[in-house]
Amino acid sequence: MLSAFIVFSPLAPMVVGAVTHTDPLPVEATLQVLAEGLGFLEGPVWVPSESALVFSDIPAKKLMRWSQADGVSEFVSADHPNGAVLDADGAILSCQQGSRNIVRRDPRSGDLLAVVIERPEGQRFNSPNDLTLHSTGAIWFTDPPWGLPRQTEGRELPGNFVYRWEPETKEAEAAFTHFSMPNGIALSPQESLLYVSDTGGHKSHPVEALRSGPATVTAFPLVGGRALDREPLWRRETRSDGMCVDARGRIYLTGRPGVTIWGPDGTQVGEIEVPGSTTNVCLGGADGTTLFITAGKALFSVELNAVGPH
């Protein structure tokens, strides 16, 4: 296993030592502290049109903004925002745990453009957590109950599902219903695989048989942007939150400790130690080789070898 280790000083950047030049971490890479002392951070998304990172501060009920020129600032108020991606037009698609929906925002002003996904009739979602966008316009997203008080109050659905939203019908179908707590989600570069992290069983799960389920990361084969069945290509027992994928298909998984880097076959190939638990990651920067990491109250970045987002 190729590993990268970080020596941490609270008042200085953290130095990353990569084992080989084939590792995504360059020799003597440095983990930079971009922000500290915030609420609970999630959902980083790089906005190329603004040369800026937008990320969620869930308890503060805000989307925040970071740029090299201006540092960290408040971007816009939001209803307990979580995961986010850009759509084909460069607008921000953001999960809102409070409103239990997914909205579209202007990447420059943060203004609300539209509510894209909600349940206008019948039962509301639990609290949409994270999402990924297929080139067809379909949106895959996870819906655990972490945004509900005590994960139970206000629950209207029988489980915690992974959904696929179809742009033509504007409807969200429960594609996978067997997870305990689906959380992070991402697509491979060729969109032939869907990765889903499940943080494992919880005593509040409405299905008793799933309360002791293991934490896993699973790869499902897709054809035409759809899952043909529930049989995975591979599944590994490990606990992970959010994730992202680079152009070579390597998967960057958050959790504890730090960030682990996996190959497309589910084999771990690297590791970045970060103080505390990490919650989500994305690739961005001018050339797409900066890995941005949200971790509790802090935001970090590290420069990678030329990999870029897929």
C-alpha positions in Angstrom: 0.0 0.0 0.0 1.3 3.4 -0.9 0.8 5.7 2.0 1.3 9.4 2.6 1.7 10.8 6.1 1.3 14.2 7.5 3.1 15.8 10.5 0.8 18.3 12.1 1.6 21.5 13.9 -1.4 23.6 15.0 0.3 26.8 13.9 1.9 25.7 10.7 1.0 23.9 7.4 1.2 20.1 7.5 3.9 18.4 5.4 2.8 15.4 3.3 5.5 12.9 2.3 4.5 10.8 -0.8 6.1 7.4 -1.3 6.5 7.5 -5.1 5.9 9.8 -8.0 3.0 7.6 -9.2 1.2 8.5 -6.0 -1.3 11.4 -6.5 0.5 13.3 -3.8 3.7 15.0 -4.9 6.9 14.7 -2.8 6.8 17.2 0.0 3.2 18.3 -0.6 1.8 20.6 2.1 -1.7 20.5 3.6 -2.8 24.1 3.9 -5.3 25.3 6.5 -7.7 27.6 4.6 -10.2 28.2 7.4 -10.8 27.3 11.1 -13.3 27.9 13.8 -16.4 27.5 11.7 -19.5 25.3 12.5 -19.6 21.9 10.8 -18.4 21.9 7.2 -19.5 19.8 4.3 -20.2 19.9 0.5 -17.2 21.6 -1.1 -17.7 22.4 -4.8 -15.3 24.3 -7.0 -16.8 27.0 -9.2 -14.5 27.7 -12.2 -16.4 30.7 -13.4 -15.7 32.5 -10.1 -12.3 30.9 -9.3 -13.7 30.1 -5.9 -14.8 27.2 -3.6 -18.3 27.1 -2.2 -18.9 24.9 0.8 -21.6 24.3 3.4 -21.6 25.3 7.1 -24.5 23.2 8.2 -25.3 24.5 11.7 -24.7 28.1 10.6 -27.3 27.6 7.8 -25.0 29.2 5.3 -23.0 28.5 2.2 -19.5 29.9 2.5 -17.0 31.0 -0.1 -13.3 30.8 -0.4 -10.9 32.2 -3.0 -7.2 32.7 -3.1 -7.8 36.4 -3.5 -10.4 37.0 -0.8 -10.1 34.2 1.6 -13.2 33.0 3.4 -16.5 34.9 3.4 -20.2 34.2 3.8 -21.8 33.4 0.5 -25.5 33.1 1.1 -28.0 31.8 3.7 -29.3 28.3 3.1 -31.5 25.8 5.0 -28.9 23.5 6.6 -27.0 22.9 3.3 -24.9 19.8 2.7 -23.5 18.2 -0.5 -23.2 20.2 -3.7 -22.2 19.8 -7.4 -22.3 22.0 -10.5 -24.9 21.3 -13.2 -24.1 21.5 -16.9 -24.7 25.3 -16.9 -22.3 25.9 -14.0 -25.1 26.5 -11.5 -24.8 25.0 -8.0 -27.0 22.1 -7.1 -27.2 22.0 -3.3 -28.8 19.5 -0.9 -30.8 21.2 1.9 -31.3 19.1 5.0 -33.7 21.6 6.6 -36.0 22.0 3.6 -35.6 18.3 2.7 -35.0 19.2 -1.0 -32.3 19.9 -3.6 -32.1 23.5 -5.0 -30.3 25.3 -7.8 -28.4 28.5 -7.1 -26.6 31.2 -9.1 -22.9 30.5 -8.8 -22.1 34.3 -8.7 -24.7 35.6 -6.3 -25.9 32.5 -4.5 -29.5 33.5 -5.4 -32.1 30.7 -5.4 -32.9 29.8 -9.0 -35.2 26.9 -8.5 -36.2 24.0 -6.3 -35.1 21.1 -8.5 -36.1 18.0 -6.4 -38.7 17.7 -3.7 -41.8 15.6 -3.0 -44.7 17.9 -3.9 -47.2 15.2 -3.0 -47.1 12.5 -0.4 -44.1 11.9 1.9 -41.1 14.2 2.2 -37.6 13.1 1.9 -35.6 12.5 5.1 -32.8 15.0 4.5 -31.0 14.9 1.2 -27.3 14.5 2.0 -25.1 14.3 -1.1 -25.4 14.0 -4.8 -23.7 13.4 -8.2 -24.7 14.4 -11.7 -24.8 12.1 -14.7 -24.1 13.5 -18.2 -27.8 12.7 -19.1 -28.9 15.3 -16.5 -30.0 12.5 -14.1 -29.2 13.3 -10.4 -28.2 10.5 -8.0 -28.6 11.4 -4.4 -28.6 9.9 -0.9 -31.3 10.5 1.7 -30.2 9.4 5.3 -32.0 11.0 8.3 -29.0 12.9 9.7 -30.8 16.2 9.2 -33.9 15.2 11.3 -34.0 15.9 15.0 -32.6 12.8 16.7 -32.7 11.2 13.2 -36.3 10.2 13.9 -38.6 13.3 14.4 -40.5 14.1 11.2 -39.6 10.9 9.4 -42.1 10.2 6.7 -40.4 7.4 4.7 -39.9 3.7 5.7 -36.1 3.8 5.1 -32.9 5.6 4.0 -32.7 5.3 0.2 -30.5 6.2 -2.8 -32.5 8.0 -5.4 -32.2 8.6 -9.1 -33.9 11.8 -10.4 -34.9 11.7 -14.0 -34.8 15.1 -15.8 -37.5 14.3 -18.3 -40.1 13.2 -15.8 -38.9 15.4 -12.9 -39.4 12.4 -10.6 -37.1 10.7 -8.2 -37.1 6.9 -8.0 -35.7 4.9 -5.1 -33.0 3.0 -6.9 -31.4 1.3 -3.8 -33.5 0.7 -0.6 -31.2 -1.7 1.3 -28.6 0.7 2.8 -28.5 1.5 6.5 -27.2 5.1 6.2 -26.3 6.0 2.6 -24.1 9.1 2.6 -21.4 9.9 0.0 -22.0 9.3 -3.7 -19.9 9.7 -6.9 -19.6 8.5 -10.5 -16.5 7.0 -12.2 -15.0 9.0 -15.1 -16.7 6.9 -17.8 -20.0 6.9 -15.7 -19.9 3.1 -15.7 -19.7 2.8 -11.9 -21.7 4.4 -9.1 -19.9 4.6 -5.8 -22.0 4.8 -2.6 -20.8 5.0 1.0 -22.9 3.7 3.8 -22.0 4.8 7.3 -23.6 1.8 8.8 -26.4 0.8 11.1 -27.9 3.2 13.6 -30.4 2.6 16.4 -32.9 5.0 14.8 -33.2 3.0 11.6 -36.8 2.2 10.8 -35.9 -1.3 9.6 -34.7 -3.2 12.6 -32.7 -5.7 10.5 -30.5 -2.8 9.2 -29.7 -1.3 12.6 -26.5 -3.4 12.9 -25.5 -3.1 9.2 -21.8 -2.6 8.5 -20.2 0.6 7.2 -19.3 0.0 3.5 -18.3 1.5 0.2 -19.9 -0.1 -2.8 -19.4 0.1 -6.5 -22.5 -0.6 -8.7 -22.2 -1.0 -12.5 -24.3 1.4 -14.6 -25.6 1.1 -18.1 -27.0 4.2 -19.8 -26.9 5.9 -16.5 -29.1 3.3 -14.8 -28.4 0.5 -12.4 -29.6 -2.8 -13.9 -29.7 -4.6 -10.6 -28.4 -4.3 -7.0 -25.5 -6.7 -7.4 -22.3 -4.7 -6.8 -19.1 -5.0 -8.7 -17.3 -4.8 -5.4 -18.0 -3.8 -1.8 -15.6 -3.0 1.0 -16.3 -2.7 4.7 -15.0 0.7 5.7 -16.6 3.9 7.1 -16.6 6.9 4.8 -18.5 10.1 4.4 -18.3 12.2 1.2 -16.0 11.4 -1.7 -14.8 12.5 -5.1 -13.1 10.9 -8.1 -10.2 12.1 -10.2 -9.6 11.7 -14.0 -7.7 8.5 -13.5 -10.6 7.0 -11.6 -9.0 7.2 -8.2 -11.5 7.6 -5.3 -10.8 10.0 -2.5 -12.8 8.9 0.6 -13.3 11.0 3.7 -13.8 9.7 7.2 -11.5 8.9 10.1 -8.6 9.2 9.9 -8.2 11.7 7.1 -8.6 10.9 3.5 -7.9 7.5 1.9 -7.2 7.1 -1.8 -8.5 4.0 -3.6 -8.1 2.6 -7.0 -11.2 1.9 -9.2 -11.0 -1.7 -8.1 -11.5 -0.8 -4.5 -7.9 -1.3 -3.4 -6.4 1.4 -1.1 -3.4 3.1 -2.7 -2.8 6.1 -0.5 -3.6 8.0 2.6 -3.7 11.6 3.8 -3.9 12.1 7.6 -5.9 15.2 8.6 -6.7 16.4 12.1 -10.1 15.1 13.2 -12.7 13.5 11.0 -13.1 14.6 7.4 -16.5 15.0 5.9 -16.2 15.7 2.2 -13.7 16.5 -0.7 -13.6 17.9 -4.2 -11.0 18.7 -6.8 -10.6 22.2 -8.1 -8.3 25.1 -8.4 -7.0 26.7 -11.6 -5.8 23.4 -13.1 -8.1 21.0 -11.2 -5.3 19.5 -9.1 -6.1 21.0 -5.7 -7.9 18.7 -3.3 -10.2 20.6 -1.0 -11.1 18.9 2.3 -13.8 19.8 4.8 -13.1 18.5 8.3 -15.4 19.5 11.2 -14.8 23.2 11.8 -11.9 23.5 9.3 -11.2 23.7 5.6 -8.0 22.3 4.1 -6.3 22.0 0.7 -3.4 20.0 -0.7 -1.9 20.2 -4.2 -1.8 16.9 -6.1 0.1 15.6 -9.1 -1.7 16.5 -12.3 -4.8 14.4 -12.0 -7.8 16.8 -12.3 -11.5 16.1 -11.7 -13.1 13.7 -14.1 
